Structure formats: C-alpha cells, structure tokens
C-alpha cells in the first residue's frame, strides 16, 4: 500500500456515514471514526502541500454540533494529534521508498486528493446536518468508570473473507490475497492456515501471516477491516475490508 491508500476508502466510508448517522445507535463511535479518518486525510494533504483547512473546518463543525463534554472533546483532540503523527510517519516512509519527497507527490496522487477532498468535506457536513436533534441538544454522557472496571477488550475478528489491497501510484490494487477468518481464532490464506489473537484492536498471527501485525476495527459504515503491516515495515502494508 502506498502513501494515499486510505483516501478513497475514507471518502466512501464518510459518505455512507453522512447519510446514516441519524439511525446509528452509537453516534459517539461514528464521531470518533470520523475524527480519526479526518486526521489521516489531513496527514496526506499536508504531505502533498494541499490545503487541509476545509477538512479541519468541517470536522470542527461536526464536533461542535455533537454537544460533547470537555473531556470528550479533549479525548478527540488527543486522538487526532496521535493519528496525525502516526499517519505522517507512515506516509513519509512509503514516499521515501517510492522516491518522492514531501511536496512533490505524483500527479495521480494529487488528482486523487483533489477529487476526494471535497467529497470528504461534504460527507462531514452531511454528518453534522444529520446529527439527531437529541444528540445536538443533549451532551453524550461519558462512560462511567470505576477503579475496578478493566479496560474494554477488543472482540474477535468477525468471520468472513477479507480481500486485501495495496495502493501504488495513486491506484488501489488487488493484492491477490484473501484472508478467510474463521470462528475460534483461526484463519486461512489459500490452503494454509493459522491462528490469531486480538488485544485492544491489535492482531498477532501464527501460520502464513506470522510475519505480520495488524489492526482490526469495525468502521463507522459497519464494515470490519484488517490493516496489515509486514516485518514491522509500514512500507509493506495492506488494507483488507471484509466482503459483504
């Protein structure tokens, strides 16, 4: 996957979220997802020296409409900043491998950014307008925590076939790799199988993916997704959404 693998999937995901937010039983989860994805978009725009201010303004408007408490806004801000750092590092590493410097992105990448950024901004605006009146007028309560309450653990990966893609020269490319997740912590790639463990969204493997680490999340669109990094090198990575 190259530098801007996330842009087109983010635009599509945010567009769907913008039309479904009103019916979402957990709007805060969707807001957290939009916050993280907007940070990834800004990292790409900043690297290519494209104007990220419309994305930032649209996200600020969405967060303002949500009526969050101060601790919730602070949590979103910290997550945004950390995601920006992580994504900027990932992009810089891949750009170095591909042989282009900051501010000198390939024409195909710039075209992708220029086309998808307005879609992302509109989707964030649609999410703001679609926010339920009750959510806009009443702050979402912060979850109660006690010293005895352990942190929530990530669920197992949802079973199904996860189709993997890389992103090169501004294009999303099928990697000819399908990860078939089975029940009971098992998976298969082709004729070979292994096991996996999930801890706080991080995935480790035995078997054919033993040289990979992953992150697992269910996106705000409801689509489970695996992001894989091989040999601890962010330049060797794939994104694998589950087929419907």
N, C-alpha and C positions, 0 to 999 in steps of 0.2 A: 504494500500500500504506500503511495507516495504522500506528499505533503498535504494535499487537499482532499483526501478520501472522504472526509466527513461532510463536506459542504452540501452535495446533492442529497444524500440521505437526510441531513438535518432539515433542509428546506422542505422536503416531502413530509417528514415527520411533524414539523411545526405547522405545516398547512393543515394536516389532518387534525392536529390538536386544536387549532384555532376554531374548527367547526364543531368540536365535540366537547369542549371544556364544560359547557353548561350541564351536561349529563354525567360528568365524571364524578364518581363518589369520593374521590380523594384529590380535590383541586390543588392542595399544597404539594402533593407529589408531582403533579404536572408542572407546577410553577418551578419546582426545584430542577426538573428536567430541562425546562426552557432556559433557566438560568445557566446551567452547565453547558448546554449546547450553544447558547449565545456567546459564552466565553471562548469556546472552541472556534467559532466563526470569527470573533474579533482577533484571535491569535493569527489566523490565516490572513485576514485583511491587513493587519499591522505588518506582517512579514512582507507582504507584497506592496506595502505602502499604498493601500487603498483606504478610503475614508470609512472608518468604522463607527463614526458618530451616529448615523441613523439607526444602527442596530442597538447601540447603547441607549439612545433616547427611547426607542420602542420598548426595550426591556425595562427601563426605569418607569415608563408609563404603566406597564403591566404590573410591576411590583407595587407601585403606588395605588393602583386600583384594588389590590388584594386586601388592604387594610390590615397588614401584618403588624405584629408586636415588634418592639425594638430588638429583642433577642433574635427573633426570626429573621428580621432584615439583616442583622449583623452576621448571622449564620450564612445567609445567601451571599453576602459580600465576601466573606472569607472563602467560601467555596468557589466563587467566581475568580478570585485572585489566584487561588491554588490551581484551578483548572487552566487559567491563562498561562501560568508558569510551566505546567506540565506539557500543554499543547505546544507552546512556543519552543520548548526544548525538543519535542518530537519532530516538529516541522524543520527546525534548524538541522537536526541530524540527517533527515531524509534529503533535504536540499543539498547538504554537503556531499552526500553520496551521489546525487544526480548531477552535481557540478554547476549549480547556480547559486548566486549569493542573494542575501536579503535585498529586496527592492528590485531584483532582476528576474522575476518569475517568468516562466514560459508563457507565450501568447495564449495557448489553450487554457492554461490555468487562470490567467487574467479574464479570459472570456467567461469561464465558469463562474468566477467570483462576481463579475459584473452582472451576469444574468440571474444568479441565485440570491444575491444580497437583497434586492427589492422584494423577492418572494418571502424571504425570511422576515424582513421588516413588516410586510403586510400581515404575515401569519401571527407575529407577536401583537400587532394592533388588533387583529381579529380575536385573539385570545383575551385581550383587555376588554374589548367590547362584549365578548361573550361571557365574561365573568358573571356568575349568578349575583343577583341583587343582594341576596343574603350574605354571600361571601364578600361583596363590596362594602356592605354596611356593618358587618359584624366581623371583628378580627378572628382569624382561625386560632382556636386555643392551642397553646403549646402543649406537647405531650407531657403528662405527669411522670416524673421520675423519682424514685426513692433510692437511697444508698444500696438497698438490697436488690434492686432491679438490674439484671445484667443487660448489656447492650444487645439489641436485636441481631440475630444471626441471619445470614442470607439463606434463602431457601435453595433446595436442589435445583439444578437446571431443568427447565421444562422439557420433557421428552419431545423428540421430533428431529427433522433433518435441518441442519444449519448449513446454508450454502455460503461458501467463503469467496471473498473478493479482495483483490488488490487494487491499487489506484496508481496508474502511471501515465505521465504526460497528459494529465487533466482528464483521463478517462477511467471509468470503473470497469474492471476486467475480471471475468470469472476465473478463479484460480484452479478450477478443475479439482477442487477439494470439497467434499461434503462430510460434515461431522454429524453422525447419527447418534443422538443422545438417547440412551435407554433408561429404563427405571432401575433403581437400585445402585446408582452411582457408576453405571457402566456406559461406554460409548464405543463407537466403531468408526474407522476411516477405511473405506473399502473393505477388504477381507480381514483386516487387522483390528483388534480390539484392545481396550484397556479400561482403566477406572479413573475417576476424577474425584476431587474433593473441593468443596466450596466453603470459603471462610470470609465473611464480610464482603461478598461480591468478588473475591479473588479466587481464581481457579488454578489448581495444580493437577497434573496428569501423570499416569503411568502409561506405558504402551507407546503407540506411534506418535503421540504428542508429548512425550516425556521431556522434550527439549523446549516446550512452550509453556509460557504462563499466560493466564487470561483474566479478563474481567467479564463478569456476567451481570446483565441488568435487563429489566423489562422496561422498554421505552414508554414514554407517555402515550404513544399510539397503541400500546398493548402488545407490541411485538418483542419477544425475547431476542437478545442479541449477545453473541460472544465476540470479544475483541481479543485477538491472539498476538503475542509477541514471541518470536523465536530466538533462542540463545541470548536472551537479555539484550537484544539489539532492536531498538524501536524502528530501525530502518527495514527490518524484516518482520512485517506485520500483516495481518489480515483482519477484515471485519466480516462477521458471519451472522446475518439475521436468520431467524427461523422462518421457513416457508409456512404459509398459511394452509 
